[in-house]
Amino acid sequence: MESRETTGPKTVLIGIDAACHGVLDPLVADGAVPNLAGLLDDGASGPLESQVPPWTASAWPSLYTGMNPGKHGVFDFLTFDGYDWEVVNATHVDERPLWRLLDSVGQSSVVVNVPVTHPPSEFDGALVPGYMAPEDPNCHPAGLLADVRDEIGSYRVYPNDVDGETAQREEYASVARSRGEAFRYLVDRFDPEFGFVEFQVTDTVFHDQPGDQRTVRAVYEAVDEQVGAILDDCDPDTVVVASDHGMGRYRGHEFRVNEFLRESGDVTAVKGGEGMPSWATVRDGQLKAGKTETEPDERALADVMTGLARFGVTSQRIGKALGLVGLDDFVAKRVPASLVSAGTEQVDFPDSRAYMRSRIECGVRINLEGREPAGIVPPSEYEAVRDDLVRRLSGVRTPDGEPVFEDVARREEYFHGPHADEAADVIAVPSDFDHFLSARLSGSRFGEPTEPWNHKRDGIVAVAGEDIDETVDLTDAHLFDVAPTVLATMGVTADERMDGTVLPAVESSGERSYPEYDRQRSTTDEGGVEDRLANLGYIE
């Protein structure tokens, strides 16, 4: 690479997972996040509408490609082939990310901790993968992770689980600090035109410690400190702050879609089957722990649980009994995932007419002949079945008489592009994302939300810099607008296939056609990750 005078990045994109006004505004008012407050005050800012589904694994590829999942191809933490699945990775993203587009026009990048970037491809610059990667990910260039750890000390993708509230807060803060330290080191070393750093722990804290405002504040204070250091050390011309979605308390109900479909005869249940995994289990039980296989004693106990499930002694019934004596949480933290799976009543996908295979998809899948390996719905009945599902789901009311969904529609109303037909057939959007959708079978349609804090549709965006019009209104900003806006701040033409447009605070550089994105698919097998996941059958 030809050397150039060190000037610092033209633009730095700071991703803060799950950031939104509902979370940030109280922290700003308390003076806890002065650097983020300064960017919000000095630049153009506003809410950033996320996509459907508003979850990390799909939303970040949408943000960094500027395209909807129907084009880039990632809808979930998992990708499916019939009834089989694997964990998504960067090779499942079928559109060009920002750093690859910039590379094609001769501009370099440093990318740190961005989700769904493992395994990295080659480009002019450096990349340390984030969420969805194994704990010791391959980086670009090869050997970079060792260099980062030599320079800054400990660097890990996922926070460790530690005992004690104070210790856990420090663990989260330490992970946040490592993002900023690694980013600043790599910017100094590679001198890129573009920098992109993402802070994931701002989302993790709500899933791991729901309602713990002291820990949330500690996390954001640590992130804000790193934002200030990045501004001081990197001195970018333009800063863009963006989140993939928002976060808030779920005040409604948990709606168990497959239980609803079982009542109508669409779902058939099986006891002791494999079922579908939850991402939290994949992450915590496999990627973070580095577990290579199920332990022998665990396998034997799983066989016992499978046998009991066939006689009606399911995990759900055991859990209900434990709940009556207050031991459900205690046992849940100590029982291996495979035992829960083996003893759980689950959806029999091949024998069901329609089902929710993963709650993250926000929709229902039809078991279609010729598409699914054991499809039972004839193609001639497909549209009628879809219409029936739309009608019935649209009419679902909570025990309080309120609609569960604000919209139920065919997938074409939310996705377009070569991968649109990989989405769920019917998309169901919870009202204000105040109800928790669940794919599990639990004996009743409704319950208390499994996670009292979870994703909301509106995140946040801010654009600050000398050439930014801070007076404009960004209330209509959308997740897809971030990529073309970043390019415009660098004077680079956007890809005409992007679904977003340049935010009005920035002068557009126009659009043009780029060559077809060339990428090679790989399975999530780096370091044996997929082998470690293959025996996982733990449903939510």
LINBEL-V665551 format. One record per residue. N is the residue number from 1. RES is the residue in one small letter. SS is DSSP state (H for helix, E for strand, C for the rest). PSI is psi as a letter, one per 20 degrees, with the letter a starting at -180 (* if undefined). OMEGA is omega in whole degrees, -180 to 180 (* if undefined). Layout:
N&RES&SS&PSI&OMEGA ; N&RES&SS&PSI&OMEGA
//
This chain:
1&m&C&p&180 ; 2&e&C&p&-178 ; 3&s&C&q&176 ; 4&r&C&r&180 ; 5&e&C&p&-180 ; 6&t&C&p&-176 ; 7&t&C&i&-174 ; 8&g&C&r&-177 ; 9&p&C&q&173 ; 10&k&C&g&-177 ; 11&t&E&p&171 ; 12&v&E&p&175 ; 13&l&E&o&180 ; 14&i&E&o&178 ; 15&g&E&p&179 ; 16&i&E&o&-174 ; 17&d&C&p&175 ; 18&a&C&j&179 ; 19&a&C&q&179 ; 20&c&C&r&-178 ; 21&h&H&h&-179 ; 22&g&H&h&178 ; 23&v&H&g&-172 ; 24&l&H&h&-172 ; 25&d&H&g&178 ; 26&p&H&h&179 ; 27&l&H&h&176 ; 28&v&H&g&-179 ; 29&a&H&h&-180 ; 30&d&C&i&-180 ; 31&g&C&j&-176 ; 32&a&C&h&-175 ; 33&v&C&m&-173 ; 34&p&H&h&-178 ; 35&n&H&g&175 ; 36&l&H&h&178 ; 37&a&H&h&179 ; 38&g&H&h&178 ; 39&l&H&h&178 ; 40&l&H&h&-178 ; 41&d&H&h&-173 ; 42&d&H&i&-178 ; 43&g&C&a&171 ; 44&a&E&p&-176 ; 45&s&E&r&179 ; 46&g&E&a&176 ; 47&p&E&q&179 ; 48&l&E&o&-179 ; 49&e&E&p&178 ; 50&s&C&a&180 ; 51&q&C&a&165 ; 52&v&C&p&4 ; 53&p&C&q&-179 ; 54&p&C&m&180 ; 55&w&C&q&-171 ; 56&t&H&g&-170 ; 57&a&H&h&179 ; 58&s&H&h&-173 ; 59&a&H&h&-180 ; 60&w&H&g&172 ; 61&p&H&h&176 ; 62&s&H&g&180 ; 63&l&H&g&-174 ; 64&y&H&i&171 ; 65&t&H&h&-176 ; 66&g&C&j&-175 ; 67&m&C&q&-179 ; 68&n&C&r&-177 ; 69&p&H&h&177 ; 70&g&H&i&176 ; 71&k&H&g&-176 ; 72&h&H&h&168 ; 73&g&C&j&-179 ; 74&v&C&o&-178 ; 75&f&C&i&-166 ; 76&d&C&r&171 ; 77&f&C&h&-179 ; 78&l&E&q&171 ; 79&t&E&q&-169 ; 80&f&E&q&171 ; 81&d&E&n&-171 ; 82&g&C&c&179 ; 83&y&C&i&179 ; 84&d&E&r&-176 ; 85&w&E&r&168 ; 86&e&E&r&180 ; 87&v&E&p&-179 ; 88&v&C&q&174 ; 89&n&C&a&-174 ; 90&a&H&h&-179 ; 91&t&H&i&174 ; 92&h&H&i&179 ; 93&v&C&o&-171 ; 94&d&C&j&176 ; 95&e&C&q&-173 ; 96&r&C&p&175 ; 97&p&C&r&-177 ; 98&l&H&g&-174 ; 99&w&H&h&177 ; 100&r&H&h&176 ; 101&l&H&g&178 ; 102&l&H&h&177 ; 103&d&H&h&-179 ; 104&s&H&i&177 ; 105&v&C&j&172 ; 106&g&C&k&179 ; 107&q&C&q&-173 ; 108&s&C&r&-176 ; 109&s&E&q&166 ; 110&v&E&p&-175 ; 111&v&E&p&-176 ; 112&v&E&p&169 ; 113&n&C&j&179 ; 114&v&C&p&-180 ; 115&p&C&q&177 ; 116&v&C&l&176 ; 117&t&C&j&179 ; 118&h&C&p&0 ; 119&p&C&q&-177 ; 120&p&C&q&172 ; 121&s&C&r&-178 ; 122&e&C&q&174 ; 123&f&C&r&180 ; 124&d&C&o&-180 ; 125&g&E&b&-174 ; 126&a&E&q&179 ; 127&l&E&p&171 ; 128&v&E&o&-174 ; 129&p&C&q&178 ; 130&g&C&b&-176 ; 131&y&C&q&-176 ; 132&m&C&i&177 ; 133&a&C&r&170 ; 134&p&C&r&-174 ; 135&e&C&h&177 ; 136&d&C&m&-170 ; 137&p&C&q&167 ; 138&n&C&q&179 ; 139&c&C&r&174 ; 140&h&E&p&-4 ; 141&p&C&r&-178 ; 142&a&C&p&180 ; 143&g&C&j&-175 ; 144&l&H&h&-177 ; 145&l&H&h&177 ; 146&a&H&h&178 ; 147&d&H&g&180 ; 148&v&H&g&-179 ; 149&r&H&h&176 ; 150&d&H&h&-176 ; 151&e&H&g&-171 ; 152&i&H&i&-176 ; 153&g&C&b&-175 ; 154&s&C&p&171 ; 155&y&C&p&178 ; 156&r&C&q&-178 ; 157&v&C&g&-174 ; 158&y&C&p&176 ; 159&p&C&q&174 ; 160&n&C&q&172 ; 161&d&C&o&-178 ; 162&v&C&q&-179 ; 163&d&C&p&176 ; 164&g&C&p&-178 ; 165&e&H&g&-179 ; 166&t&H&g&180 ; 167&a&H&h&180 ; 168&q&H&h&177 ; 169&r&H&g&-180 ; 170&e&H&h&177 ; 171&e&H&g&178 ; 172&y&H&g&-179 ; 173&a&H&h&179 ; 174&s&H&g&178 ; 175&v&H&g&178 ; 176&a&H&g&180 ; 177&r&H&h&-178 ; 178&s&H&h&177 ; 179&r&H&g&-179 ; 180&g&H&g&-179 ; 181&e&H&g&179 ; 182&a&H&g&-179 ; 183&f&H&g&-178 ; 184&r&H&h&177 ; 185&y&H&g&-177 ; 186&l&H&h&175 ; 187&v&H&g&178 ; 188&d&H&h&-177 ; 189&r&H&g&-173 ; 190&f&H&i&179 ; 191&d&C&m&-176 ; 192&p&C&r&171 ; 193&e&C&h&-177 ; 194&f&E&p&176 ; 195&g&E&q&-179 ; 196&f&E&o&178 ; 197&v&E&p&-179 ; 198&e&E&p&176 ; 199&f&E&o&-176 ; 200&q&C&h&-173 ; 201&v&H&i&176 ; 202&t&H&i&172 ; 203&d&H&g&-176 ; 204&t&H&g&-175 ; 205&v&H&h&-179 ; 206&f&H&h&178 ; 207&h&H&h&-177 ; 208&d&H&h&-175 ; 209&q&C&m&-175 ; 210&p&C&p&177 ; 211&g&C&i&-180 ; 212&d&C&n&-174 ; 213&q&H&h&177 ; 214&r&H&g&180 ; 215&t&H&h&176 ; 216&v&H&g&179 ; 217&r&H&g&180 ; 218&a&H&h&178 ; 219&v&H&g&-178 ; 220&y&H&h&175 ; 221&e&H&g&178 ; 222&a&H&g&178 ; 223&v&H&g&-179 ; 224&d&H&h&177 ; 225&e&H&g&179 ; 226&q&H&h&176 ; 227&v&H&g&178 ; 228&g&H&g&179 ; 229&a&H&h&177 ; 230&i&H&g&180 ; 231&l&H&g&-178 ; 232&d&H&g&-172 ; 233&d&H&h&-175 ; 234&c&H&h&176 ; 235&d&C&l&-179 ; 236&p&C&q&175 ; 237&d&C&h&-177 ; 238&t&E&q&175 ; 239&v&E&p&173 ; 240&v&E&p&175 ; 241&v&E&p&-179 ; 242&a&E&q&175 ; 243&s&C&q&-177 ; 244&d&C&h&-180 ; 245&h&C&r&176 ; 246&g&E&a&-179 ; 247&m&E&q&178 ; 248&g&E&r&179 ; 249&r&E&p&174 ; 250&y&C&o&-175 ; 251&r&C&i&-178 ; 252&g&C&c&-174 ; 253&h&C&r&166 ; 254&e&E&p&178 ; 255&f&E&o&-176 ; 256&r&E&n&-171 ; 257&v&H&g&-178 ; 258&n&H&h&174 ; 259&e&H&g&176 ; 260&f&H&g&-179 ; 261&l&H&h&176 ; 262&r&H&h&180 ; 263&e&H&h&-179 ; 264&s&C&i&179 ; 265&g&C&j&179 ; 266&d&C&h&-178 ; 267&v&C&p&170 ; 268&t&C&p&-177 ; 269&a&E&q&174 ; 270&v&E&q&-179 ; 271&k&E&p&178 ; 272&g&C&k&178 ; 273&g&C&a&-177 ; 274&e&C&h&179 ; 275&g&C&a&179 ; 276&m&C&q&-179 ; 277&p&C&r&169 ; 278&s&C&q&-180 ; 279&w&H&h&-179 ; 280&a&H&h&180 ; 281&t&H&g&176 ; 282&v&H&g&-177 ; 283&r&H&g&-172 ; 284&d&H&h&-175 ; 285&g&H&h&-173 ; 286&q&H&f&-175 ; 287&l&H&g&-178 ; 288&k&C&g&-175 ; 289&a&C&h&-179 ; 290&g&C&k&-177 ; 291&k&C&p&-174 ; 292&t&C&h&180 ; 293&e&C&r&178 ; 294&t&C&p&180 ; 295&e&C&q&-178 ; 296&p&H&g&-179 ; 297&d&H&h&179 ; 298&e&H&g&179 ; 299&r&H&g&-180 ; 300&a&H&g&179 ; 301&l&H&h&178 ; 302&a&H&h&178 ; 303&d&H&h&178 ; 304&v&H&g&-180 ; 305&m&H&h&178 ; 306&t&H&g&179 ; 307&g&H&g&179 ; 308&l&H&h&-179 ; 309&a&H&h&-179 ; 310&r&H&h&178 ; 311&f&C&j&174 ; 312&g&C&i&178 ; 313&v&C&n&-174 ; 314&t&C&r&177 ; 315&s&H&h&-180 ; 316&q&H&g&-180 ; 317&r&H&g&178 ; 318&i&H&g&180 ; 319&g&H&h&179 ; 320&k&H&g&179 ; 321&a&H&g&178 ; 322&l&H&h&180 ; 323&g&H&h&-180 ; 324&l&H&h&180 ; 325&v&C&j&173 ; 326&g&C&k&-177 ; 327&l&C&j&-174 ; 328&d&H&g&180 ; 329&d&H&g&-180 ; 330&f&H&g&-178 ; 331&v&H&h&-177 ; 332&a&H&h&-179 ; 333&k&C&i&-173 ; 334&r&C&i&-178 ; 335&v&C&p&179 ; 336&p&C&q&-177 ; 337&a&H&h&-176 ; 338&s&H&h&178 ; 339&l&H&g&178 ; 340&v&H&g&-180 ; 341&s&H&g&-175 ; 342&a&H&h&-177 ; 343&g&C&j&-175 ; 344&t&C&p&171 ; 345&e&E&p&-170 ; 346&q&E&r&178 ; 347&v&E&p&172 ; 348&d&C&n&-172 ; 349&f&H&g&-178 ; 350&p&H&h&-175 ; 351&d&H&j&-179 ; 352&s&C&q&-179 ; 353&r&C&h&179 ; 354&a&E&q&-174 ; 355&y&E&q&167 ; 356&m&C&o&-178 ; 357&r&C&h&178 ; 358&s&C&p&-178 ; 359&r&H&h&-178 ; 360&i&H&h&-179 ; 361&e&H&i&-178 ; 362&c&C&l&-180 ; 363&g&E&r&-178 ; 364&v&E&p&-179 ; 365&r&E&p&176 ; 366&i&E&p&-179 ; 367&n&C&n&-167 ; 368&l&E&p&174 ; 369&e&C&p&177 ; 370&g&C&i&177 ; 371&r&C&g&177 ; 372&e&C&q&-177 ; 373&p&C&h&180 ; 374&a&C&l&-177 ; 375&g&C&q&-179 ; 376&i&C&i&178 ; 377&v&E&o&180 ; 378&p&C&q&178 ; 379&p&H&h&-180 ; 380&s&H&i&-179 ; 381&e&H&i&-172 ; 382&y&H&g&-176 ; 383&e&H&h&179 ; 384&a&H&h&177 ; 385&v&H&g&178 ; 386&r&H&g&-179 ; 387&d&H&h&180 ; 388&d&H&g&178 ; 389&l&H&g&178 ; 390&v&H&g&-179 ; 391&r&H&g&-175 ; 392&r&H&g&179 ; 393&l&H&h&178 ; 394&s&H&h&-177 ; 395&g&C&i&-178 ; 396&v&C&p&178 ; 397&r&E&q&176 ; 398&t&C&r&174 ; 399&p&C&i&178 ; 400&d&C&i&179 ; 401&g&C&j&-179 ; 402&e&C&q&178 ; 403&p&E&p&175 ; 404&v&C&h&-174 ; 405&f&E&p&173 ; 406&e&E&h&177 ; 407&d&E&p&171 ; 408&v&E&p&-170 ; 409&a&E&r&171 ; 410&r&E&q&-175 ; 411&r&H&h&-179 ; 412&e&H&h&179 ; 413&e&H&i&-179 ; 414&y&C&h&-174 ; 415&f&C&q&173 ; 416&h&C&q&-177 ; 417&g&C&r&-174 ; 418&p&C&i&-180 ; 419&h&C&j&-176 ; 420&a&H&h&-178 ; 421&d&H&j&174 ; 422&e&H&i&178 ; 423&a&C&r&172 ; 424&a&C&q&-175 ; 425&d&C&h&179 ; 426&v&E&p&180 ; 427&i&E&p&-178 ; 428&a&E&o&-175 ; 429&v&E&o&-179 ; 430&p&E&q&-180 ; 431&s&H&o&179 ; 432&d&H&k&-173 ; 433&f&H&l&180 ; 434&d&C&i&177 ; 435&h&C&q&-178 ; 436&f&E&o&177 ; 437&l&E&p&179 ; 438&s&E&q&177 ; 439&a&C&i&-174 ; 440&r&C&q&174 ; 441&l&C&p&-175 ; 442&s&C&j&177 ; 443&g&C&i&178 ; 444&s&C&q&-178 ; 445&r&C&g&-170 ; 446&f&E&q&174 ; 447&g&E&a&174 ; 448&e&C&q&179 ; 449&p&C&p&178 ; 450&t&C&h&175 ; 451&e&C&o&-176 ; 452&p&C&i&173 ; 453&w&E&p&180 ; 454&n&E&a&-168 ; 455&h&E&q&172 ; 456&k&E&r&-172 ; 457&r&C&h&-174 ; 458&d&E&p&171 ; 459&g&E&c&-178 ; 460&i&E&q&176 ; 461&v&E&q&174 ; 462&a&E&q&177 ; 463&v&E&p&-177 ; 464&a&E&q&180 ; 465&g&E&r&-175 ; 466&e&C&h&-176 ; 467&d&C&j&-178 ; 468&i&C&p&175 ; 469&d&C&n&-175 ; 470&e&C&i&-176 ; 471&t&C&i&-173 ; 472&v&C&q&-179 ; 473&d&C&p&-180 ; 474&l&C&k&-176 ; 475&t&C&i&180 ; 476&d&C&j&-177 ; 477&a&C&q&180 ; 478&h&E&q&179 ; 479&l&C&h&-178 ; 480&f&C&i&-177 ; 481&d&H&i&-173 ; 482&v&H&g&-177 ; 483&a&H&g&179 ; 484&p&H&h&178 ; 485&t&H&g&177 ; 486&v&H&g&180 ; 487&l&H&g&-180 ; 488&a&H&h&179 ; 489&t&H&i&-179 ; 490&m&C&j&180 ; 491&g&C&k&-178 ; 492&v&C&p&-179 ; 493&t&C&p&179 ; 494&a&E&q&174 ; 495&d&E&p&-178 ; 496&e&C&i&179 ; 497&r&C&i&178 ; 498&m&C&q&180 ; 499&d&C&i&180 ; 500&g&C&r&177 ; 501&t&C&r&180 ; 502&v&C&p&178 ; 503&l&C&q&-172 ; 504&p&C&i&177 ; 505&a&C&i&-175 ; 506&v&C&q&178 ; 507&e&C&p&-177 ; 508&s&C&q&174 ; 509&s&C&j&177 ; 510&g&C&a&-179 ; 511&e&E&q&173 ; 512&r&E&r&177 ; 513&s&C&p&175 ; 514&y&C&q&177 ; 515&p&C&q&179 ; 516&e&C&p&-178 ; 517&y&C&p&-178 ; 518&d&C&o&177 ; 519&r&C&q&179 ; 520&q&C&p&-180 ; 521&r&C&q&171 ; 522&s&C&q&176 ; 523&t&C&r&179 ; 524&t&C&m&-174 ; 525&d&C&j&179 ; 526&e&H&p&-180 ; 527&g&H&k&179 ; 528&g&H&k&-176 ; 529&v&H&g&-176 ; 530&e&H&h&176 ; 531&d&H&h&-179 ; 532&r&H&h&-178 ; 533&l&H&i&-170 ; 534&a&C&h&-177 ; 535&n&C&j&-177 ; 536&l&C&p&178 ; 537&g&C&k&-173 ; 538&y&C&o&176 ; 539&i&C&r&-174 ; 540&e&C&*&*
//
